[in-house]
C-alpha cells in the first residue's frame, strides 16, 4: 500500500472510530457529527505535528523518569496532551456539530481513540514489500 492511500485510510479510520466512540460509548457526554469528526481528527493530527515537538525540552528533563517507567510517562503525557486539545476544541464549540461536556469524557475518548488509532496503524500502515 502506498503512502498516500495509507494516510487517507488511516484518516478515515480515525474519524470513523472517533464518531462511533462518541455515538456509542460517550453518547451522553459527547455530541459529534461525522463531518465534525473529520475536522477534529485533522486538528488532533496538527496538534501532534506541531505541539509535541515543542515539548522536546520536557522530554529531555524527564528522560530518567521515562526510562524508569519504560515509556509510560511519554504515553500518559501524549494522552493528556490529546485530551486537552480534544476538550478545548469541544468545549469552545470551535467546530459546529462537536461538543464535549467534561474533561473526563475527553480523557476517556482520547484513551479509546489511541487504541483505535493503534489498531488502524496496524491495519493500514505502510507495508514494506519483501
MILUMDO-585043 format. One line per field, with one value per atom (N, C-alpha, C): x, y, z; atom name; residue number from 1. Coordinates in nm, 2 decimals. Example, Ala and Ser with C-alpha at 12.3 -4.5 7.8 and 13.67 -1.06 7.14 Angstrom:
BEGIN
xx <- c(1.32;1.23;1.32;1.28;1.37;1.29);
yy <- c(-0.57;-0.45;-0.33;-0.22;-0.11;0.00);
zz <- c(0.78;0.78;0.78;0.71;0.71;0.79);
at <- c(N;CA;C;N;CA;C);
i <- c(1;1;1;2;2;2);
END
This chain:
BEGIN
xx <- c(0.09;0.00;0.09;0.06;0.15;0.11;0.20;0.19;0.06;0.02;-0.10;-0.22;-0.24;-0.35;-0.35;-0.24;-0.23;-0.27;-0.23;-0.27;-0.42;-0.48;-0.62;-0.70;-0.66;-0.73;-0.72;-0.61;-0.59;-0.67;-0.67;-0.75;-0.90;-0.95;-1.10;-1.12;-1.03;-1.05;-1.05;-0.97;-0.97;-1.09;-1.14;-1.26;-1.38;-1.39;-1.49;-1.49;-1.37;-1.35;-1.40;-1.36;-1.40;-1.55;-1.61;-1.75;-1.83;-1.78;-1.85;-1.83;-1.71;-1.69;-1.78;-1.79;-1.88;-2.02;-2.07;-2.21;-2.25;-2.16;-2.20;-2.14;-2.02;-1.96;-1.99;-1.97;-1.99;-2.10;-2.21;-2.32;-2.39;-2.38;-2.44;-2.35;-2.22;-2.13;-2.06;-2.07;-2.00;-2.10;-2.12;-2.20;-2.11;-2.13;-2.05;-2.12;-2.09;-2.13;-2.01;-2.04;-1.92;-1.83;-1.89;-1.81;-1.73;-1.78;-1.71;-1.60;-1.62;-1.52;-1.40;-1.42;-1.31;-1.23;-1.29;-1.22;-1.14;-1.20;-1.14;-1.01;-1.03;-0.91;-0.80;-0.83;-0.73;-0.67;-0.75;-0.69;-0.60;-0.64;-0.56;-0.43;-0.43;-0.31;-0.22;-0.27;-0.19;-0.13;-0.21;-0.16;-0.04;-0.05;0.05;0.18;0.16;0.27;0.34;0.27;0.33;0.36;0.27;0.28;0.38;0.37;0.46;0.61;0.65;0.80;0.84;0.74;0.78;0.80;0.76;0.78;0.91;1.00;1.13;1.21;1.20;1.28;1.22;1.08;1.02;1.07;1.08;1.13;1.27;1.36;1.50;1.50;1.42;1.43;1.37;1.27;1.20;1.26;1.37;1.42;1.45;1.52;1.54;1.41;1.31;1.19;1.12;1.13;1.07;1.14;1.27;1.35;1.31;1.29;1.25;1.11;1.02;0.88;0.86;0.97;0.97;0.87;0.88;0.80;0.66;0.61;0.48;0.45;0.55;0.54;0.51;0.58;0.55;0.41;0.37;0.23;0.13;0.14;0.05;0.05;0.17;0.18;0.11;0.13;0.06;-0.09;-0.14;-0.28;-0.34;-0.27;-0.31;-0.31;-0.21;-0.20;-0.32;-0.35;-0.46;-0.59;-0.60;-0.73;-0.75;-0.64;-0.65;-0.70;-0.64;-0.68;-0.82;-0.85;-0.99;-1.09;-1.06;-1.15;-1.17;-1.05;-1.05;-1.14;-1.12;-1.20;-1.35;-1.38;-1.52;-1.59;-1.52;-1.58;-1.60;-1.51;-1.52;-1.62;-1.67;-1.76;-1.69;-1.56;-1.48;-1.53;-1.58;-1.63;-1.78;-1.86;-2.00;-2.03;-2.12;-2.15;-2.06;-1.98;-1.89;-1.90;-1.93;-1.93;-1.89;-1.81;-1.76;-1.81;-1.88;-1.93;-1.83;-1.74;-1.64;-1.51;-1.40;-1.27;-1.26;-1.34;-1.33;-1.38;-1.48;-1.52;-1.41;-1.35;-1.24;-1.12;-1.09;-0.98;-1.01;-1.13;-1.18;-1.18;-1.23;-1.24;-1.10;-1.01;-0.87;-0.80;-0.83;-0.77;-0.82;-0.95;-1.01;-0.97;-0.96;-0.92;-0.77;-0.69;-0.55;-0.54;-0.63;-0.63;-0.68;-0.79;-0.84;-0.73;-0.66;-0.55;-0.44;-0.40;-0.30;-0.35;-0.47;-0.53;-0.53;-0.57;-0.57;-0.43;-0.33;-0.19;-0.15;-0.20;-0.16;-0.23;-0.36;-0.44;-0.39;-0.37;-0.35;-0.21;-0.12;0.01;0.09;0.19;0.26;0.34;0.33;0.39;0.51;0.62;0.74;0.72;0.75;0.75;0.87;0.85;0.97;1.02);
yy <- c(-0.12;0.00;0.12;0.22;0.33;0.43;0.53;0.62;0.71;0.75;0.84;0.76;0.64;0.56;0.52;0.49;0.46;0.58;0.70;0.82;0.84;0.83;0.85;0.75;0.62;0.52;0.54;0.57;0.59;0.72;0.82;0.94;0.91;0.84;0.80;0.70;0.61;0.51;0.59;0.68;0.76;0.84;0.90;0.98;0.89;0.77;0.68;0.63;0.60;0.55;0.66;0.78;0.89;0.91;0.90;0.92;0.81;0.68;0.57;0.57;0.60;0.61;0.72;0.83;0.94;0.90;0.83;0.79;0.67;0.58;0.46;0.44;0.50;0.49;0.61;0.73;0.85;0.94;0.87;0.94;1.05;1.03;1.12;1.24;1.24;1.35;1.41;1.35;1.40;1.40;1.51;1.52;1.55;1.47;1.49;1.44;1.50;1.45;1.40;1.32;1.26;1.37;1.47;1.58;1.65;1.67;1.73;1.63;1.50;1.41;1.42;1.44;1.45;1.58;1.69;1.81;1.79;1.72;1.70;1.61;1.51;1.42;1.51;1.59;1.68;1.77;1.83;1.92;1.84;1.72;1.64;1.60;1.57;1.54;1.66;1.78;1.90;1.93;1.91;1.93;1.83;1.71;1.61;1.66;1.71;1.75;1.87;1.97;2.10;2.11;2.06;2.09;1.99;1.86;1.76;1.79;1.83;1.86;1.98;2.07;2.18;2.14;2.02;1.96;1.89;1.91;1.84;1.86;1.98;2.01;1.93;1.92;1.84;1.69;1.64;1.50;1.49;1.59;1.58;1.58;1.67;1.68;1.55;1.49;1.38;1.24;1.25;1.12;1.02;1.05;0.95;0.88;0.96;0.91;0.83;0.87;0.80;0.66;0.66;0.54;0.44;0.50;0.42;0.36;0.43;0.38;0.31;0.28;0.22;0.28;0.41;0.49;0.52;0.47;0.50;0.65;0.72;0.87;0.94;0.90;0.96;0.92;0.80;0.76;0.84;0.86;0.94;1.09;1.14;1.28;1.30;1.21;1.22;1.21;1.12;1.11;1.25;1.30;1.43;1.54;1.55;1.65;1.64;1.51;1.49;1.52;1.49;1.52;1.67;1.74;1.89;1.95;1.90;1.95;1.92;1.79;1.74;1.82;1.84;1.91;2.06;2.12;2.26;2.28;2.19;2.20;2.18;2.08;2.05;2.15;2.21;2.30;2.44;2.48;2.62;2.62;2.51;2.50;2.55;2.53;2.57;2.51;2.38;2.31;2.29;2.33;2.31;2.16;2.11;1.97;1.89;1.96;1.88;1.96;1.88;1.94;1.83;1.87;1.78;1.84;1.77;1.83;1.84;1.74;1.75;1.68;1.71;1.66;1.51;1.45;1.31;1.24;1.29;1.23;1.25;1.37;1.40;1.30;1.28;1.19;1.04;1.00;0.86;0.84;0.94;0.93;0.93;1.01;1.01;0.87;0.81;0.68;0.57;0.57;0.47;0.51;0.64;0.68;0.64;0.64;0.60;0.45;0.37;0.23;0.20;0.28;0.27;0.31;0.42;0.47;0.36;0.30;0.20;0.08;0.04;-0.07;-0.03;0.10;0.15;0.15;0.18;0.18;0.04;-0.06;-0.20;-0.24;-0.20;-0.24;-0.17;-0.04;0.04;0.11;0.07;0.12;0.08;0.16;0.14;0.01;-0.08;-0.21;-0.21;-0.26;-0.27;-0.40;-0.39;-0.51;-0.59;-0.72;-0.80;-0.86);
zz <- c(0.00;0.00;0.00;-0.09;-0.09;0.02;0.03;0.15;0.15;0.03;0.02;0.06;0.00;0.04;0.19;0.24;0.38;0.47;0.43;0.51;0.50;0.38;0.36;0.44;0.43;0.50;0.65;0.70;0.85;0.89;0.81;0.84;0.86;0.76;0.76;0.87;0.89;1.01;1.14;1.16;1.29;1.30;1.19;1.20;1.23;1.17;1.19;1.34;1.39;1.52;1.62;1.60;1.69;1.69;1.57;1.56;1.63;1.61;1.67;1.82;1.87;2.01;2.08;2.01;2.06;2.06;1.96;1.95;2.04;2.06;2.13;2.27;2.30;2.43;2.52;2.46;2.54;2.48;2.44;2.38;2.47;2.60;2.69;2.72;2.69;2.73;2.61;2.49;2.37;2.25;2.19;2.07;1.95;1.84;1.72;1.60;1.49;1.36;1.28;1.18;1.11;1.04;0.99;0.93;1.04;1.16;1.27;1.31;1.30;1.34;1.25;1.12;1.02;1.06;1.09;1.13;1.26;1.36;1.49;1.47;1.39;1.36;1.29;1.20;1.14;1.24;1.33;1.43;1.53;1.57;1.66;1.59;1.46;1.38;1.38;1.36;1.36;1.49;1.60;1.73;1.76;1.71;1.73;1.65;1.53;1.45;1.50;1.56;1.60;1.75;1.83;1.97;2.03;1.99;2.06;2.04;1.92;1.91;2.00;2.02;2.11;2.26;2.29;2.42;2.44;2.34;2.34;2.47;2.52;2.65;2.76;2.77;2.87;2.86;2.74;2.72;2.77;2.75;2.79;2.94;3.00;3.15;3.22;3.16;3.22;3.17;3.09;3.04;3.14;3.26;3.35;3.41;3.43;3.48;3.37;3.25;3.14;3.12;3.14;3.13;3.24;3.36;3.48;3.46;3.39;3.38;3.24;3.17;3.04;2.94;2.93;2.84;2.88;2.99;3.03;3.05;3.10;3.11;2.98;2.87;2.74;2.69;2.72;2.68;2.75;2.88;2.96;2.92;2.90;2.86;2.72;2.63;2.50;2.52;2.60;2.63;2.69;2.78;2.85;2.74;2.66;2.56;2.46;2.41;2.32;2.39;2.52;2.59;2.61;2.63;2.65;2.51;2.40;2.27;2.24;2.27;2.24;2.32;2.45;2.54;2.49;2.46;2.42;2.29;2.20;2.07;2.10;2.18;2.21;2.30;2.40;2.49;2.43;2.34;2.28;2.16;2.12;2.00;1.88;1.87;1.76;1.63;1.64;1.52;1.55;1.45;1.46;1.46;1.55;1.55;1.64;1.72;1.81;1.95;2.05;2.19;2.29;2.38;2.49;2.62;2.71;2.83;2.95;2.96;3.07;3.03;3.11;3.08;3.09;3.18;3.20;3.07;3.01;2.88;2.77;2.77;2.68;2.70;2.82;2.85;2.82;2.85;2.81;2.66;2.59;2.45;2.39;2.45;2.40;2.42;2.53;2.56;2.46;2.44;2.34;2.20;2.17;2.04;2.01;2.11;2.09;2.06;2.13;2.10;1.95;1.91;1.77;1.67;1.71;1.62;1.60;1.71;1.70;1.62;1.63;1.55;1.40;1.38;1.24;1.18;1.26;1.21;1.17;1.25;1.22;1.09;1.07;0.96;0.83;0.84;0.72;0.71;0.80;0.80;0.67;0.64;0.52;0.53;0.44;0.45;0.35;0.39;0.30;0.22;0.09;0.00;0.02;0.03;0.05;-0.08);
at <- c(N;CA;C;N;CA;C;N;CA;C;N;CA;C;N;CA;C;N;CA;C;N;CA;C;N;CA;C;N;CA;C;N;CA;C;N;CA;C;N;CA;C;N;CA;C;N;CA;C;N;CA;C;N;CA;C;N;CA;C;N;CA;C;N;CA;C;N;CA;C;N;CA;C;N;CA;C;N;CA;C;N;CA;C;N;CA;C;N;CA;C;N;CA;C;N;CA;C;N;CA;C;N;CA;C;N;CA;C;N;CA;C;N;CA;C;N;CA;C;N;CA;C;N;CA;C;N;CA;C;N;CA;C;N;CA;C;N;CA;C;N;CA;C;N;CA;C;N;CA;C;N;CA;C;N;CA;C;N;CA;C;N;CA;C;N;CA;C;N;CA;C;N;CA;C;N;CA;C;N;CA;C;N;CA;C;N;CA;C;N;CA;C;N;CA;C;N;CA;C;N;CA;C;N;CA;C;N;CA;C;N;CA;C;N;CA;C;N;CA;C;N;CA;C;N;CA;C;N;CA;C;N;CA;C;N;CA;C;N;CA;C;N;CA;C;N;CA;C;N;CA;C;N;CA;C;N;CA;C;N;CA;C;N;CA;C;N;CA;C;N;CA;C;N;CA;C;N;CA;C;N;CA;C;N;CA;C;N;CA;C;N;CA;C;N;CA;C;N;CA;C;N;CA;C;N;CA;C;N;CA;C;N;CA;C;N;CA;C;N;CA;C;N;CA;C;N;CA;C;N;CA;C;N;CA;C;N;CA;C;N;CA;C;N;CA;C;N;CA;C;N;CA;C;N;CA;C;N;CA;C;N;CA;C;N;CA;C;N;CA;C;N;CA;C;N;CA;C;N;CA;C;N;CA;C;N;CA;C;N;CA;C;N;CA;C;N;CA;C;N;CA;C;N;CA;C;N;CA;C;N;CA;C;N;CA;C;N;CA;C;N;CA;C;N;CA;C;N;CA;C;N;CA;C;N;CA;C;N;CA;C;N;CA;C;N;CA;C;N;CA;C;N;CA;C);
i <- c(1;1;1;2;2;2;3;3;3;4;4;4;5;5;5;6;6;6;7;7;7;8;8;8;9;9;9;10;10;10;11;11;11;12;12;12;13;13;13;14;14;14;15;15;15;16;16;16;17;17;17;18;18;18;19;19;19;20;20;20;21;21;21;22;22;22;23;23;23;24;24;24;25;25;25;26;26;26;27;27;27;28;28;28;29;29;29;30;30;30;31;31;31;32;32;32;33;33;33;34;34;34;35;35;35;36;36;36;37;37;37;38;38;38;39;39;39;40;40;40;41;41;41;42;42;42;43;43;43;44;44;44;45;45;45;46;46;46;47;47;47;48;48;48;49;49;49;50;50;50;51;51;51;52;52;52;53;53;53;54;54;54;55;55;55;56;56;56;57;57;57;58;58;58;59;59;59;60;60;60;61;61;61;62;62;62;63;63;63;64;64;64;65;65;65;66;66;66;67;67;67;68;68;68;69;69;69;70;70;70;71;71;71;72;72;72;73;73;73;74;74;74;75;75;75;76;76;76;77;77;77;78;78;78;79;79;79;80;80;80;81;81;81;82;82;82;83;83;83;84;84;84;85;85;85;86;86;86;87;87;87;88;88;88;89;89;89;90;90;90;91;91;91;92;92;92;93;93;93;94;94;94;95;95;95;96;96;96;97;97;97;98;98;98;99;99;99;100;100;100;101;101;101;102;102;102;103;103;103;104;104;104;105;105;105;106;106;106;107;107;107;108;108;108;109;109;109;110;110;110;111;111;111;112;112;112;113;113;113;114;114;114;115;115;115;116;116;116;117;117;117;118;118;118;119;119;119;120;120;120;121;121;121;122;122;122;123;123;123;124;124;124;125;125;125;126;126;126;127;127;127;128;128;128;129;129;129;130;130;130);
END
